[in-house]
Amino acid sequence: GRSNAGKSSAINVLCNRRRLAFASRTPGRTQALNYFAVGPVDRAIAYLVDTPGYGYASAPLETKRTWDQLAGEYLSSRPQLAGTVLMADIRRKLTDLDRRLLAWVPDGVRLVVTLTKSDKLPRQQARQALRDVIDELEQLRPGADNKVLLFSALNRSGSDELTAVVENWIAVGLPASPKDSTNA
Ligand code: GDP
């Protein structure tokens, strides 16, 4: 998701750690894919891969190109990718930058959009935002495996659901893909 969407805070909640992912204000962290091992580091059963945050208004063109090359290529052509989590601030819902990111994600890759900072909206408005995003995803990726969750790193709501979604991806493995036959 875009910078400031709450990605680091969410990863820290998911992993029950305070400082695993460094909340960062600087574009420095946009340069790398950050891998978090699930299970023992030397026998990881899966990795959470934090792609660079995007959308720094002030980022130089070069940095933006780096994002496309790194995160865009990763999302669009990584055969090991079991699913994608897109984090979006619930008050903004999906932005053009998010739509651009979604365009990189193949239809066969599972998606969960996590609407972060849900504590910032009254319950009714949060439910409406959830419905709006569900509707938009059905337009953008008709028939694909799309999920939308409300999430708050502040009060930890949604963290059990997000954990369950990711654990399920790990348990069932990679989605069936046309690539399977060519890569076999
Ligand atoms: P990142 O740039 O996407 O990694 O975003 P961060 O995790 O660094 O969060 C950006 C800002 O939003 C920080 O000031 C966080 O404290 C705040 N924030 C993140 N998650 C939540 C949340 O669930 N609720 C509220 N109220 N603030 C949050």
Boltz pocket constraint, residues with backbone or C-beta under 6 A from the ligand:
constraints:
  - pocket:
      binder: B
      contacts: [[A, 1], [A, 2], [A, 3], [A, 4], [A, 5], [A, 6], [A, 7], [A, 8], [A, 9], [A, 10], [A, 22], [A, 23], [A, 24], [A, 53], [A, 116], [A, 117], [A, 118], [A, 119], [A, 120], [A, 151], [A, 152], [A, 153], [A, 154], [A, 155]]
      max_distance: 6.0
